[in-house]
């Protein structure tokens, strides 16, 4: 089983390759994050 999250500098993090692989998606996660329908602040603090 692949580890989905990691601890870095006391923060729980993951990376876009892990997310894409875990959900069986192509690695276009960064593009998809840019196209989320949410406030501009949300992606900055969550991705």
Secondary structure, 3 states (H helix, E strand, C coil): CCCCCEEECCEEECCHHHHHHHCCCCCCHHHHHHCCCCCHHHHHHHC
